Amino acid sequence: MTIRTEPEVPDEFPPARLFLDDIEEITRILAEAIEKLPDQDEKITVKFSIKDQVCDEVQELPKIARKTSDLSISVTLSGDEYSDSTLRIGHTSFLCFAGFTREQELNMFYKLAPIFERRNLRLRKFLRSHPVVAVSLGGLSFGGAAAIVPLVELLTHKSSMLATACGLLSMAIFIAILASMYLGSTVIMRPSSEPSPLRQELVHKFPLVAMSSLLTFLLTLLGLYLKHKYWP
């Protein structure tokens, strides 16, 4: 007899931006897994939960929220609490199994994984996969934001526009890293083929926004220049 240790079935997915058609596909995969259980004569029950609100149809989700980072998809057999497949989407997205063999669990995971891979949020995925890199970049960016302006003033005895800009950039990088480590998956309550209303509005308003931003930037530079030139 050969003794071997089998690795645990993977159950966690990378951070992703999902849409209603992805939720439909996920639900179908979970339901098909339940249908293949032996001696399955009970009715399949599907439940979607967003915090404390519950519905049983994908089409009802937009009535609860426009988007969410806290969604649970549960597929069970009515009257059988020991046959359950649940996917929880949030800070971490993971599967919960009950009543399945190891092979069935693996099959379910590898059917769901491509959905999250094609929708994955690359920065969040990278930073979570490389925590040492994330901590190092976060520390460097925070240190740069806190120290670069005082250091330049100490060495040159005057403030520098470039140092201020670098400090702001370092702080922006630090905030982006912190947000990427804290935020998880998001579900947008519309089909992926449907354009974002916000994006459409921004496209129409882009010329005005661009001109306003450019004017603000130029006025800021002018103000800094006049301050350095004439302020005692």
C-alpha positions as CSV (number, residue, x, y, z in Angstrom):
1,M,0.0,0.0,0.0
2,T,1.3,3.4,-1.0
3,I,0.6,6.3,1.4
4,R,0.3,9.7,-0.2
5,T,-1.0,13.1,0.7
6,E,-3.4,14.8,-1.6
7,P,-3.4,18.6,-1.8
8,E,-6.6,20.4,-0.7
9,V,-9.1,21.3,-3.4
10,P,-8.5,25.0,-4.3
11,D,-11.5,27.2,-3.4
12,E,-10.4,30.8,-3.7
13,F,-10.5,33.0,-6.8
14,P,-8.6,36.2,-7.7
15,P,-10.2,39.7,-7.4
16,A,-12.4,40.3,-10.4
17,R,-15.0,42.7,-11.9
18,L,-18.0,40.6,-12.7
19,F,-21.2,41.3,-14.5
20,L,-24.7,39.9,-14.6
21,D,-23.9,37.4,-17.4
22,D,-21.0,36.2,-15.3
23,I,-23.3,35.6,-12.4
24,E,-25.7,33.7,-14.6
25,E,-22.9,31.5,-15.8
26,I,-21.6,30.9,-12.3
27,T,-25.2,30.0,-11.1
28,R,-25.6,27.5,-14.0
29,I,-22.3,25.8,-13.1
30,L,-23.3,25.5,-9.5
31,A,-26.7,24.1,-10.4
32,E,-25.3,21.6,-12.9
33,A,-23.0,20.3,-10.1
34,I,-26.0,19.8,-7.8
35,E,-27.9,18.1,-10.6
36,K,-25.2,15.5,-11.0
37,L,-25.3,14.3,-7.4
38,P,-26.6,10.7,-7.0
39,D,-30.2,10.0,-6.0
40,Q,-31.1,13.6,-6.6
41,D,-34.9,13.9,-6.6
42,E,-35.3,17.2,-4.8
43,K,-36.0,20.6,-6.3
44,I,-33.0,22.8,-6.8
45,T,-33.2,26.1,-4.9
46,V,-31.1,29.2,-5.9
47,K,-30.6,32.1,-3.5
48,F,-28.7,35.4,-4.1
49,S,-27.9,37.4,-1.0
50,I,-26.5,41.0,-0.8
51,K,-25.9,41.6,2.9
52,D,-29.4,41.1,4.4
53,Q,-31.4,41.3,1.1
54,V,-32.3,38.1,-0.7
55,C,-33.7,37.2,-4.1
56,D,-33.9,34.0,-6.2
57,E,-33.5,35.4,-9.8
58,V,-30.5,37.0,-11.4
59,Q,-32.7,39.6,-13.0
60,E,-33.8,40.8,-9.6
61,L,-30.3,41.7,-8.5
62,P,-30.3,45.2,-10.1
63,K,-33.4,46.1,-8.0
64,I,-31.2,45.5,-4.9
65,A,-28.0,47.3,-5.9
66,R,-26.3,48.9,-8.9
67,K,-23.1,47.1,-7.8
68,T,-21.9,45.2,-4.8
69,S,-18.8,43.7,-3.2
70,D,-20.8,41.4,-1.0
71,L,-22.7,38.8,-2.9
72,S,-23.5,35.2,-2.0
73,I,-24.8,32.7,-4.6
74,S,-26.1,29.5,-3.0
75,V,-27.5,26.5,-4.8
76,T,-29.1,23.7,-2.7
77,L,-31.4,20.8,-2.8
78,S,-34.7,21.5,-1.1
79,G,-34.9,19.5,2.1
80,D,-31.3,18.5,1.9
81,E,-29.0,20.7,4.0
82,Y,-26.0,18.5,3.3
83,S,-26.0,19.1,-0.5
84,D,-24.9,22.7,-1.1
85,S,-22.6,24.7,-3.4
86,T,-22.1,28.4,-2.4
87,L,-19.9,31.0,-3.9
88,R,-19.2,34.1,-1.8
89,I,-17.9,37.2,-3.6
90,G,-16.3,39.9,-1.5
91,H,-12.9,40.8,-0.1
92,T,-12.1,37.2,-0.9
93,S,-14.1,35.1,-3.4
94,F,-14.3,31.5,-2.4
95,L,-16.4,28.3,-2.8
96,C,-18.1,26.3,0.0
97,F,-18.9,22.7,-0.7
98,A,-21.2,20.1,0.9
99,G,-22.1,16.7,-0.3
100,F,-19.5,16.5,-3.2
101,T,-16.6,14.2,-3.9
102,R,-13.1,15.5,-4.4
103,E,-13.4,15.1,-8.1
104,Q,-16.7,16.9,-8.3
105,E,-15.2,19.8,-6.2
106,L,-12.2,20.0,-8.5
107,N,-14.4,20.0,-11.6
108,M,-16.6,22.8,-10.2
109,F,-13.6,24.9,-9.3
110,Y,-11.9,24.6,-12.7
111,K,-15.1,25.5,-14.5
112,L,-15.5,28.6,-12.4
113,A,-11.8,29.7,-12.5
114,P,-11.8,31.0,-16.2
115,I,-14.7,33.4,-15.4
116,F,-12.6,35.1,-12.7
117,E,-9.4,34.9,-14.8
118,R,-10.9,36.8,-17.8
119,R,-12.4,39.4,-15.5
120,N,-9.5,39.6,-13.0
121,L,-8.3,43.0,-11.7
122,R,-4.6,42.7,-12.5
123,L,-3.2,45.1,-9.9
124,R,-5.2,43.6,-7.1
125,K,-4.3,40.1,-8.2
126,F,-0.6,40.9,-8.4
127,L,-0.3,42.6,-5.1
128,R,-2.2,39.9,-3.3
129,S,-0.1,37.2,-4.9
130,H,3.1,39.1,-3.9
131,P,2.5,40.5,-0.4
132,V,6.2,41.2,0.2
133,V,6.3,43.4,-2.9
134,A,3.0,45.1,-1.9
135,V,4.4,45.9,1.6
136,S,7.7,47.1,0.2
137,L,6.1,49.4,-2.4
138,G,3.6,50.7,0.1
139,G,6.4,51.5,2.6
140,L,8.6,53.2,-0.1
141,S,5.7,55.3,-1.4
142,F,4.5,56.4,2.0
143,G,8.1,57.2,3.1
144,G,8.6,59.2,-0.2
145,A,5.4,61.1,0.3
146,A,6.2,62.0,3.9
147,A,9.9,62.8,3.5
148,I,10.6,64.2,0.0
149,V,9.3,67.7,0.5
150,P,11.0,68.3,3.9
151,L,14.2,66.7,2.6
152,V,14.4,69.0,-0.4
153,E,13.7,72.1,1.8
154,L,16.4,71.0,4.2
155,L,19.0,70.6,1.5
156,T,18.1,73.6,-0.7
157,H,16.5,75.9,1.9
158,K,13.5,76.4,-0.3
159,S,10.5,74.5,-1.5
160,S,10.4,72.8,-4.9
161,M,7.4,72.4,-7.3
162,L,9.0,69.1,-8.5
163,A,9.4,67.8,-5.0
164,T,5.8,68.7,-4.2
165,A,4.6,66.9,-7.3
166,C,6.7,63.8,-6.5
167,G,5.3,63.8,-2.9
168,L,1.8,63.9,-4.3
169,L,2.6,61.1,-6.7
170,S,4.0,59.0,-4.0
171,M,0.9,59.5,-1.8
172,A,-1.3,58.5,-4.8
173,I,0.7,55.3,-5.3
174,F,0.4,54.5,-1.6
175,I,-3.4,55.0,-1.6
176,A,-3.7,52.9,-4.8
177,I,-1.7,50.0,-3.2
178,L,-3.7,50.3,0.1
179,A,-7.0,50.2,-1.8
180,S,-5.9,47.3,-4.0
181,M,-5.0,45.3,-0.9
182,Y,-8.3,46.1,0.9
183,L,-10.8,45.9,-1.9
184,G,-11.9,42.6,-3.4
185,S,-14.2,41.5,-6.2
186,T,-17.0,43.7,-7.5
187,V,-20.2,42.7,-9.2
188,I,-21.7,45.3,-11.6
189,M,-25.4,44.8,-12.0
190,R,-25.6,45.0,-15.8
191,P,-24.6,42.7,-18.7
192,S,-20.9,43.1,-19.8
193,S,-22.1,44.0,-23.3
194,E,-24.0,47.0,-22.0
195,P,-21.9,50.2,-21.9
196,S,-21.5,51.9,-18.6
197,P,-23.8,54.9,-18.2
198,L,-21.0,56.8,-16.3
199,R,-18.5,56.1,-19.2
200,Q,-21.0,57.3,-21.8
201,E,-21.6,60.5,-19.7
202,L,-17.8,61.0,-19.4
203,V,-17.4,60.6,-23.1
204,H,-19.9,63.4,-23.8
205,K,-18.4,65.6,-21.1
206,F,-14.7,64.8,-21.8
207,P,-13.8,67.9,-23.8
208,L,-15.2,70.3,-21.2
209,V,-13.6,68.3,-18.3
210,A,-10.2,68.2,-20.2
211,M,-10.2,72.0,-20.8
212,S,-11.2,72.7,-17.2
213,S,-8.5,70.4,-15.8
214,L,-5.9,72.0,-18.1
215,L,-6.9,75.5,-17.1
216,T,-6.8,74.5,-13.4
217,F,-3.4,73.0,-13.8
218,L,-2.0,76.1,-15.6
219,L,-3.4,78.4,-13.0
220,T,-1.9,76.3,-10.2
221,L,1.5,76.5,-11.9
222,L,1.1,80.2,-12.3
223,G,0.2,80.7,-8.7
224,L,3.2,78.6,-7.5
225,Y,5.5,80.6,-9.8
226,L,4.3,83.9,-8.6
227,K,4.5,82.8,-5.0
228,H,8.2,81.7,-5.4
229,K,9.1,84.8,-7.3
230,Y,7.4,87.6,-5.3
231,W,6.5,86.1,-1.9
232,P,9.1,87.2,0.7
